[in-house]
């Protein structure tokens, strides 16, 4: 058997972030194209495909990079979990590039049905690639969408930290990616009205840029003409930090340490209870 090529650490991590995000967007933008342009499926199929895309992307990347797949996750982990700040920009760039390339593939593959549905490549199908306030039609303004992105991403990071904290009751048997995917399905089903639950700057900006380069001249604006593209970038970054901070304040600081007990150290009352349960 041929020996595996040993890739330098950061290069391998960035390749994993690129590939994992690419898989996520192939399923996410792909299903929206199928529903919007092809007329096959509905909101539930969109929510499920996005969640499954997250699950599969995490399985692809987790061993090498931790499978952030989202700059909001990367920044929140740097703020609260000791992730190296020098890796934040490279990780975010790899995530954006993965999303951009995946969206180009979706755009190419669905060329015929997109052009048939919307020959002018307008706001009518722009939502295949990027989010809009009120999904382009409902009475939600830009600041309502901004609020929504903060709240939705805060939920995402709060629960992700709960699911991945080894001191907490984390999913066993490598099922973490499945549960994170279900979390995204739940957010899509409960928090998709006001802003299309981008909750990920790379997920929105990468496809938005790809659609702009392939004919969607209004890609950076919403249905009112407002220069909207910054909201699904800034909102999730703020929300991610807020959600991670709330987890640390409300849950993380009360969990027992995962460090081995020192010789002579008196166990806490909680540790004693846990030991008796075992």
N, C-alpha and C positions, 0 to 999 in steps of 0.2 A: 504494500500500500504506500502510495506516495505521501511524503511528509507534507503537512499543511504549511502554507506560507505564513510566517509570523508577521503580522501587520503591527506597526507601532501603535501604542495604546490609543492616542487621541484620534489617529486616522481611522482606526477600526470603530471607535465610538461614533465618529461623524458619519461613517458609511452606514452604520446601523440606524442612526437618527434619520438619515436621508431615506433609506429603504423602508423603515417602519412608517414614516410619514407618507411616503409614496403609496404604500399599500392602503393606509387609512383613506387617502383622498381618492384612490381608484374606486373604492367601494362607495365612499360618500358622495362625491360628485357624480359618479356613474349612476347611482340609484336616482338622484334628483333629475338627471338628464332623461332617464328612462320614464320617470313619472311625468315630468313637465312636457318633454318633447315627444315621447313615445306614447303617452297615455296609458302606460301599464303600471299599475300599483297605486298607492295612496300615501297619506301621511304616515301611517303605521309602517309601511314597508320602508319609507325613508328613515324613520327612527331606528328600526331594527338593523338596516344595512349600515348606518353610521356606527351603531354600537358594535356590530360584528367587525366592521372595519377597524375600530379601535382595538378590539380583542386580538385580531390577527396581526395588526401592526405591532402591538406590544409583544406578542409571541416572537415575531421576527427580530425585534431589536433588544429585548430585555437583557439577554445574557451579556451583550457587549456594552451597552450604554445606559441601561436602566429604563430605556424606552420612555423618554419624556414626551416626544412627538408634539410638543407644544411649548412655545417660549414662555407662556404664563406659568407652566409647571417648572421649567428650568429656573426661572427667576425666583419663584417662591421657594424652591429647594435651596437656592443660593442664600436667600435671606434667612431661612429658618433651619435648614438641615445640613449646613456645612458644605454644600456643593461648591466646587471651586469657581470663583468669579471669573477667572481667566478662561473658563470653558463656556461661559454663558453666550457670548457673541458667536463663537464657532458653532455651538449647538443650534442656536436660533437660525443661523444662516443655512445649516444643513437641513433643518426642518422646513424653512421657506423654499429651498431648492427642491426638496422632495415633493412638496405640495404643488409647486409650479410645474414640474415635469409631469406629475400625475394628471394635473388639469389639462395640460397640452394633449396628453393621450386621450383623455375623455373627449375633449373638444374635437380631435381628429376623428375618433371612432364614431361620434354622433353627428358628424357634419351634415349628413343628408337630412336627418329628422329635425335637427335644429334649424336648418335653413328652410325646411318645409313649414315648420311651425311658426317661425319668426324670420322671414326673409331679410328684414332690416337689422336683425341682431340688436334688439332693443331691450328695454326694461322687462318685456314680456318673458324672456328666457334668461335674463342676466342672473337671476337667482339660482340657476343651475350651478354657477361657479362661486358666487359671493352672496353675502347676506344683505338684507335690506330692512329698514324699519317697517314693522307691521307686515313683513314678507312682501312688501311692494304694493299692498292694497288696503290694509287695515289702518284705522286712524291712530297711528302711533308716531310721535315725532322723534326727532333725532335724540333729544335728551331722555325721552322715555326708553329708547333703545340703548342709550349709554347706561342708564340705571339697570336695565335688564341684563346687560353684559357683565356688569359688576356683580350682581346677585348670582347669576347663573354660574359664573366662573368661581365665585366664592364657594358655592355648593360643591362644585367639581373638586376643588383642592381640599376642602374640608374632609370630604369623604375619601379621596385618594390617600390622604395622609393617614386616615383611620385604617384603611385597608392595607397599607404597606408598612405600618408601624409594627416592628417585631415585638414591641412591648405590649401591644394591644392584641385583640383577637383576630389576627390576620388570616385570610383564607389559606388553607393548607393544600398540599398536593398540587402545587403549581396552578391553582385555580384563580389566582389573583387577576390575570388578564381577563378572564371570563366575567368576573364580578365588576371590574372597571368598565368593561363593555356594557354590562347591564346598567351601570350608573349612567352612562351616556344615553342609553335608550330611555331611561327614566327622565333625564333632563330634557330630551327631545320631546317626550310626550307631555311633560308638565310645563316646560319653559320655552317652547318654540314659537309662541305667538308674536311677541314684541320685537324680536330681532333675529329670528331664525337660528338661535343657539349656536353662534359661531364658537364662543368660549375658547378660542384658540387663534391667536394672531396669524400663525402660519397657515392654518386651514382657510382663513379668509383672504389674506393678502396674496398668497401664492397663486391661487386660482383666479383672483381678481386681476392680477397682472397678466396671467396667461390669456384671459378672455380679452383684455385690452389689446394685446398684441395680435389677436386673431379676429379682430373685427368689431368688438363691443366698445365703441367709442365713448359711451357713457359709463364705463365700468367703475369709475371712481366716484360716481355721484349716485344719489338715490332718486326715487321717483319724483321728488320735488326739485331736483337740480342741485341739492345741497352736496358739498364735497364730503361725502360720508365715510370714506375709506378708513379714516383714522379711528373711528369709534370701535370697530371690532379688533383694533390693535390695543388701544389705550385702556378701554374698558376691561378686557380680560386680564391685562397685566395688573391693574389695580385690584380687581376682584380676586385674582389668584393669591396675591399677598394678603389681602383681608381674610380670605378663607383659611389659608395656612396659619395665619396668626391666631385666628379664633380657635382653630384646632389645638394649637400649642397652649393657648390660655385656658380653654375649657376642659380639655382632655389630656393632652400630652404631658403636661407638668404634674399630673396626679398619678400617672402610671408608674408601676414599680420599675426600678432600673433593670436593664438587661445585663448589666455588668456582673461578673462573678462576685460573690460575697467574700469580703476579705476575712482572713482568719481572725477570730475574736470580735468581729462585727456583730452587733445585736440586730437581729432581723426586725423589720417593722411589723406592726400588727397585721397589716395587709399581707405581707410576705408569709407570716405564720399561718394565716387563714388559707392562703393558696397552697402552702405545703401540706396542711391537714387535709385539704380536699384531694390532693394527689394520693 
